[in-house]
């Protein structure tokens, strides 16, 4: 992946996060710069923590036909919000709804941009 593609992926991820914050009540991010930083932190958490979370939640993911993945995404989002002062998620419903909207928004934007 070239540096331009990585930069474009990062910007699109930040934009998807900002759009999600605009759509989901209780999901707040202060500015596009904070969205870019949050997208980097989410990527780092997904790289380091996500494999362990996926392994531990595999039985629940199978039982729920894959829908528990959104709970794992919500956990990563809540952890990111705990580390950042400019990113807030007020409750678990907002986190799970935010994970669903973020997945849809990010997928659509990445499909269009890349």
Protein Blocks (a to p, Z undefined) as FASTA:
>chain_A
ZZklmmmmmmmmmmmmmmmmmmpghiacedjklmmmmmmmmmmmmmmmmmmmmmmmmmmm
mmnnopmmmmmmmmmmmmmmmmpmkbccfbfklmmmmmmmmmmmmmmmmmmmZZ
